[in-house]
Every structure is written in C-alpha cells, then in structure tokens.
Amino acid sequence: MTIFINAQHTEKFKENWESINKVNATPDWFQDAKFGIYTHWGPVSEVFAGADPDKYYGGWHGMLMYQNGKLTKGKKTKPSSNYMHHKKKYGDPKKFGYKHIIEQFKPTAFNAKEWANLFALSGARFAGPVAMHHDNFAMWDSKATRWNSMNYGGIDPSAELKKEIEARGMKFMGSFHHAFTWKFFAPAHAYGGIKSEDYDLYTDSHELDSDIPSDRFYTEWWAKLKEFIDVYQPDLIWFDWWLENMTEESRLQFLAYYYNKGLEWNKEVAICYKESTFTEKTAIKDYERGRPNQPKKAAWLTDTSPGQWFYRPNAKFKTPNELIDILVDIVSKNGAMLLNVPPNPDGSIPEDMATLLKDMGTWLKVNGDAIYGTRPWTIFGEGPTRLPEGGHKVEKIKIAYTNTDIRFTKKSDKEIYAIVLDAPKDEIIIKSLTTQIGLLNSKIKNIQLLGSDEKIKWERNERGLVITVPKKLPTPYAHSFKITLEGYTENDIGGAVDAHVD
C-alpha cells in the first residue's frame, strides 16, 4: 500500500525552492507503474491525410506552414515542405490560416471507452491526452480559451478519458506543450494575415527572434494550466520544452499550486519536465526519445513514439520486440516509459498501433512481475549492446539487442529478475553472477522462467550462472527469469557493469 508521504507536510508549499524542495517528487505509484501512454491528436492530425508521410513535420505544422522562405533575414532559404503542402491543399496561409484548420476539426470516431480498454490491454498503468500542444488548442471543454475541443469538435476528451482510465485502475495524466506557443506562432505574425482578435490563439504579435513573452501570454498560459488542474485533478502533469525559458516565478507558481492541490486531494501527484525547467529534487526528469546509459538514483522518464508523434498515412511503427527491449532497458536503470499513441484524424486508433499495444500487453501479462513495482538491482545489466551515450533523442541510434544482452531488476533482496533481451538457444550464461565476482553473496534458492511451469536446470560456476534453455519459451520477445535468493545483502557498486564483466 502506498503511504502518502506528502500528507506529513502540514504546511502548504510556498512559491520558493526551499519550500518546494521538501516535496516527495517521485511517488511510489510512479516508481511502480513503469509504463504509461499519452496521445498526440488534434486538429493538425487532418492536415496530412493523403499526403506523402515522409515529407512533413505534422505537429509543427502551425509554425512551418508560415515559413515561405522569406522569413529569415540575411539568408537564402527555401519554403518549407509544410508551406508548400498547405498552399496546395488549402491555399495561401494568409487566407486559410491555422485557425481555419481548427475550425475543420471532426473527431467523429473518438471513443474514450475503446481507447481506455486498449490502454489497459497494453499494460499501461497511467494514461491521458496531450491536453495542449504547441498550437494552443485545448483538448478539453475549456472556459479559459475559446479554442477548445468542445467549441470545435463537440467533445471533451479529457473528461471522458479521465472517467474511463480511472475506472480501469490507471492513473490519469495530461501533457502541456504550450510554453513554446510564443515561438511557435511567431512565423504566423511575420507572414501576415493574423487579426488582432485572434491573438488569443496566435499570441500577441511579436518578432521572430523574440524570447520574451508578453504579460498576456503568461496570464493565459497559467489560466489554461490551472483550469485543467482544478477540473480534472490529474495524477501527473508532463511538460514539453521551452518552459525553462519562462520566468522562475511562473514555474514556482505552478509547482506550489499543483503540489498543494495534491495535498488538498489527499493524493501524491507527479510532475515531469525537460531541460532545466525544474530540478530532480522537485520533479521527474524526462528524456525525449532517449535515456541515460547508466542508472540514476532519482526516478526518471522517457517519452517516445513508435513512429511520428502525430498521425501519418501509412505510418511505419517500431515492432513490439523493439519497444519491449527499450522498456526493459529503461526499467533496469530506474526509469519509466511514456509511449505515444497517434490516433487517426477522426479519433480512431490505427489498427497497426492497436495490434502493437496488445502485443506489448500480452508480454507484460507474462513478464509484468519483472517490471511493475521493481527497483534497480546492484547493476543494471550485462552484454555487448549499449547506448554509446545517454541523453535526449538517443533512440535515433539503431540498436538491436541480442540473447547475450541481459537486464536486471529486483523486487527485494530475496527476488531479482534477469531479463534476456532475445531468444536464447542452448544455454544462457549470466556472467555477472559468476562465483568469481562478489555481486551475489548468497545462495540461489530457485530459478523460474516467468510464464513457464517447466523446471529450470541451472548451475553457478566460474563462468557465471549457466541456465539450460527450456524446451518451450512462453513469449517471442524478451524472457524473464526470477531468481530467488537466500541470505542475500545487496552490494552498492554504482550500477555499472563494465568493470566486472564483458
């Protein structure tokens, strides 16, 4: 049972770092969950229906559609592919601007129950919408902005998803990307055709290189965020970049307000951030399409997508095998995965995406004990396949894990898991558990392959822990061996494995 640590904090959090540093930034529920889902979907999803999927950057269309090659002074530039596509499909952006794309939003196939059922089948433990992307459009029935999914679309996906997600035992989240809106719509002002009455969407008119938002921008940024918190009481708020460029006062205002709301609701809430927006004492660090190459003491998050962030026709997705291997590597290093699902323009989930999620859920049904509720072991793993360096967007590096790549997790000093990241053949040799290295100062009581009733044959010698591969493997992907120990006391050697094996 999770103990609500913040409930012991009798005074309200104040808008200063000394006060906020007292928060429990990584609640147990987050550290136990390991896997969540969010959804990049909105009016922009329709823009590339029927288009070449490889030529355009969907989520940034509201910015790129105004870049006609004449906006950058002193440099000879070409019109963006988004600008060319927009002009061909809709006409001149001065006459058919981003607000007109919003007006065409038709979410006719959105079904919160179907989404939530699929998220639950995937094995996710927290989920929710991209509540507001860079385009300043609220995916809820907002009173803080007229540019919302009820006024344009007739739905409140945040309310419907909250109900269905929580009904299935998952935590509810929302992500916010609207700090970057100030920069996002600067090209629209430079291009022209923006009316002052629409500044509540496009922000106040400003220069391309302006990094100082107006007072109105700050007021409206906060009003939208505060409204979502008050109305939907999310368990987790996730932030995209550029918030680090806003004032310290605005960030502290949010931290104190949201953490105090958690106290009021009597539940632990969590915040995820990028760049230098917050600190690891006050929130959870996120690595977009990336991860550290060594474990971290503080829990962290990777947000990633199986393909592009927003809908693309004929999209190519990562395989379940690739995503499961990434998830296992993340969890072994004290992280969690936030996986993006890009719905079709009408709000239905692409069939390939649904199949991928179900495959992940099937694997987690068998192997979940090695993932959920675990913590990092003495070392995170062994084997030849490693990230050359950790950080932001390292998933661009193509990595194929082998059956000699092994990752470790633990439930307690009596239970550790060794997860083999590809189908083994005759035997598995876990070098880290050799009798020659002092990582395992106890006897092994039993070894079980999760999902299998077959008795596991093994021996431990100077080569390592040698496991005879069972006749039948329960899943086509990674394989989790539960190792029950007797009299074990964990060594703290910093998480690295290179100095000991390989």
N, C-alpha and C positions, 0 to 999 in steps of 0.2 A: 504494500500500500504506500502510495506517495505521501510523504509528510510535507505539508505546506510551510516551507521554511520562512517565506516572507511574512507569514501571519505573525511571527515572533517580532517583526518590525512594527513597534507600536506607534511610531510617529510617521506621518506622511513624508514621502520623499520630497525633497526640495530641489529647486532648479539650480543645483550646483554639483560638481563632480564629487565632492566629499560625501554628500548625501547619497548620490546615485551609486557610488562605489560599494555601498552596503547591500546592494540588491543581490539576489541569487539569480545570476544571468543565465544559467544552464539548468533549468528544472529537470527533475528526474524523468518526467514524461517525455521530454525531448530526447534525452540521452537514451531512453529505452526504445523510442519509436523507430529510428534509423531510416525510415523511408516515407516520403511524402510526395504529393502530386499538386501541381498548380497548372492553370490553363491560360495560354496566350490566345485570346479570342476577342473580337470586337468588330466595329465597322470596317476596319482596314483589312479584315480577312477576305472580304469580297473582291478587293482590288485586283488580285492576280488569278482569279478564276479563269481558266482557259489560257493563261499565259505560259511562256517558257519558264519553268520553275527555277532555272539556274541563273537567270539574268538580273533578278530584282531582289532588293532587301525589303521584305514585307513590313516588318514592324516599324521601320523608319521611313515609311513612305510619306508621311505627313511632313517630313523635313526634306527628303530627297526630291519630292515631286516639284519643289520650287527651285531646284538648282539647275538652271538652264545654261550654265557655262559662262555666265557673265557676272556672277555674284562675287567672285574672288578678284579683288583689285590687284593689278601688277602681275598677274599670272594668266597664261593662256590655258583655259580649261575646256573640257568637253561637257556637253549637257549630260546629266546623269541618266542612266538607263531607266530609272523610275520616272524622270521627267518625260522622256520620250514615250514610255508606255502610257503614262497618264494623258499626255496630249493626244495620243492615238485613240485611246479608249473613251476619254471624257471631253477632251478639248482643252483650251487654254486654262491653266490654273487660276488666272485672274477671274475667269468667268465661272469655272467649276472648281472651287477650292475644296479644302479638306472638310469644311462644314457640310458641303453637299454630299460627300461620301458618307458622313454620319447620318444625313437625312435618308439615305437609301438602306440603312441597316435593317435586315429582315431575318430575325432569329426564329424562323418558323419551326425548326426541328429540335430546339433546345428542350431537354427533358432531364430535370435535376435528379429524378429517381434513377434513370438509366446511367447517368454519369456516376452517381454515388455508388450504385451497385458495381459498376466496373472498377471504380477506385478500391472498393472493399475487396473485390476479387483479385486485384493486383497485389494485395498485401500491404497497401499503404496504411499508415497509422495517423497521418494528418493530411488535409487537403483543403483546397479552396481556389477561388478565382484570382486571376490578375485583376485586382479591383480597379486600378487606374494605371494605364501605360503612359508613355511619353505624350500621347495625343490629348491628354487632359479630359478623356471621356470616362465617366463614372459607370462602372458595371454594377450599379445598384440604383434604387429609387431615391435619388438624392434631392434634398432641399437646398443644398449648398451650391449646386450648379444646375443650370437647365440642360447642360449637355450630359444626359444620362440615359441609361438603357430603358427606363420606363417611358420617358418622353419620346425617345427614338428607338422603338422596338417593342414597347409594351410589356417588358418583363423586368423582374428584379432577380437576376441570377444569384446574387449574394444571399438574399433571404431564402430562396428556395434551396440553394446548395447547403447553407448552414443547417437547415432543418434536416435534410436527408443525410448529410455527412455525419452529424452528431447522432442521428438515430441509429447509425451503424457503428457507433463506438469510436469514431475517429475524432481527432481534434480539428478545429476549424481555423483556417488562416486566410489572410488576404495580402497581396503584394502591391507595393506602391512604387511607381517609376516616374512620378510627376515632378520630382525636383528638376529633372532635365528638361522639362517643358519649356523653360525660359530660353534655352539654347535651341531646342527642337524647332520652335516656330519662328526663330529669328530670320531664316531664309524666306519665310512667307511675307514678312514685313518688307524685306529687301526687294522681293519680286514685285509686290504690289497687289492691289485688289482686295486688301483686307479693310473692312469697315470698322470704325471705332466701336460700334455697338456689339461687335463680335470679339472684342478684346477679352471678354470673359472666357473665351476658348483659346484664342491665339496669344494671350498675354498682351500687356501694353507694348506699343510699338518701340523697338529698340534696335540698335546696330548689331551686325553680325558678330562682332567681337566683344560684345558687352557681357561681362561676367558678374555684373551687379544687378540682381533682380530688383524690381520696384517694390515699394511698400505694399501695393495692392497684390502683387504676386505672393508675398509672404502671407498676407491675410487670407487669400483664397486657398493657397496650398494647405494651410493649417485647418481651415474650415472644413475642407473635404476629408482630410485625415481624421480629424476629431469626430466628425459625424459618423464615419464608418465605425470607429471605435465604440462610440456611445450606442449606436443602433444594433451592431452585430456582435459586439463583445468577443472579438476573435482571441483565440489562444496564442496566435503567433502573427506578428507583423513583419513582413520581409521588405527590405528596401533595396532598390537598384542604386546605381551610382549617381553622382553629382550632388548628393545631399551633403557631402563633405565640403562643398564649395559654399554652402549656405552658412548663415551666422551660427555661432556657437549657442547663442540664446535660443534660436529656433529649435536646435537639436535637444538642448536641455529641457525646453518646454515640453517637447514630445515625450522624452524619457520619463520625466517626473509624472506627467499626466497619465501615461499608459500604465506605468508600474503602480501608481496609486489606484487606478481603476482595477487592476488585478487584486489589490488588497480589498477594495470595495466588493468585488465579485467573489472573493474568497477562493481564488484560483491562481496558480502560477502561470504567468504569461511569459512569452519569449519574443525576442527581437533579433532579427538577422540583418547584417549590414555588409557593405562592401567598402573597399578602400580604407580611408582613415576616418570614416564618419563617426564611429564610436570607438570603444576600446574593448578588449576581451574580458575586462572586468565587468563591463556594463551591458554587453550584448554578445551575440554569437557571430563570429566571422564567417563570411561566405566567399567561396572561390567559384566564380562563373566558369563552367566547363573545365574545372581544374581541381587540384587537390595537392596537399603537401606530399613530399616524398618520404617524410618521416612522421611518426605520430606526434600529436600535440597534446599537451596537458589539458588545455581547455577544449571542450567540445566545439565542433565546427560543422559547416555545411557546404556541400557542393550543389549548386543549381545547374542543371544540364538538360539537354533536349535530345531525343533520339534522332532528330533531323533539324530542320529550321525551327525557329521559335514560333512563327505564325504559319497558318495554312499555306501549303504549296500544292498545286495539282501534281499528281503522280509522285508524291514525295517519297524519298528513299530514307528508311529508318535504320538505325542500328539494330542488330539482332538481339534477341533475349540473352544469348550467351555473352555478348559484349557488355550489355548493361549489368548483368549479374556479376561478371568479373569486376567491373568498376565498383559496384555496390559493395562487394566483399572487401576489396582493397580499401575503400573509404572507411568501412566499419572497423577494420583492423587497426586503423590509425586514429580512432576516436571521432570519426565524422558521421554524417548522415547525408542521404541523397534526397534532393528535391527535384523530381523529374517533371519536365514539362509535357503536357498533352496539348497539341494544336488542333482544335476542332475544325470541322468544315465551316464554311461561311454561314450556313443555316443553323449551326449549333449541334449538329450530329457529330459523333466521333468516327473518324475514318476506320474502316474495317481492319486495315493492317495495324493500326495503332491499338485497337481493341484486342486483337489477337496477341500482340506483343505484351500488353498488360496482363492478359490472362495467363500467358506462359510464365511471366515473372511470378505471378501469384501461385501457380502450380509448384514452382520451385520453392517459393517461400513456405508453402504449406508443408513441404517435406523438411526443409532446411532452416525454418524460422528460428528454432531453438539456438542455432549458432549465430543468429543475427540479432533478434529482438532482445532487449534487456541485457545485452552483453557490454563488456568494457574491454579496453585493450589489454593484451597479455604483456609479459615481460618484453617480448619482441613482437613486431607486427607480422613478420613473415620471413620466408627464405625463397631462393630461386633466382634464376638469371634475369628475369624480366622486371625491369624497374623503370620508373619515371626518371629521366636524366636530371630533372629538377622539378621542384614543386611550385605551385602558384596558379595564377589566373590563366585560363584557356589552354592548359597543357594537354587537354584531350584532343587537340588538333594533331598531336603526335600519335600515329597509328601504333597501337600496342596489341599484340596477340599473346596472351598468356598460355603457358604450357602445363603439362602434367607434372613438372618439377617446380612449378610456382605454387607456393603454399602460404596461406594467410592464417593467423591465429586470432581467436577471440577467447574470452573467458566469461563464465557466469559466477565463479567463486574460486577459491583456492583448491577446491575439490573437482571442479569441472572446467576443462579447457576444450576448445574446438580447433582442429586442424582442417582447413578447407582447401582441398586440392582443386586448382582452377581449370583443369582439363581432364578428360577421361584417362585414367591410368591404365597401364597394360598388365604386366605380370605382378609387379610389386611397387610399393611406394616406399621411398626412403626419406624419412624426415630427419635431415642432418642435424637440425638444431637440438634434437632430443637424443643425440649420441651419449653414450656413457663417458665420453672423453671431455664433454663440456658441462659445466656446472649449472646449466639452466634449470634442470629438473632434479631437485634434491629430494626426491621421494620415489616411492614405488608406483607403478601403474597398476591400478586395480582392475580396470576393464576398458575395452575399446569397442565402440558401437558405431556402425555406419548409419546415419540418420535415414530413415525410410526403408531400412532393411532389417529382416529378422535373422539373417544369416550370421552365424558365429564367426567373428573375425579372428584370423590367425595372425599372430604378430610376435616379434621378439625385439629386444633392445640390446644393441651391442655397440662396438666402436664405430660402426658405420652410421648409426642412427637408430631411430625407431623404424623397423622394417615391417611393413604391413603387406600381407598377401592379398591381392585384389580379389574381392568376392566374385562369384560367378556371374551375378546379375547386379547391375548398378541401377539405383532407383530413379535417377533423372539423367537427361542427356547433357547436363551442364556441370557446374562445379559440384564437388562431393564433400560432405561434411562428416568428419569423424569426431565423435565425442569421446574424450579421453578422461576417464575418472581416476583421480589421484588419491593417494593415501599418505597423510603426513607431510603435505607439501607446504612450503613457505616461499612466497614469490620473491625473486631477486629483482632489484631495480637496476637495470643496466642501460636505461635511456631509450629503449625502443629499437635501436639499430641492430642489425644482424650481421653486417658485413665483416665486422672484426672477429666474428666467431665461426662462421661457416662460409660456404661458397668457394 
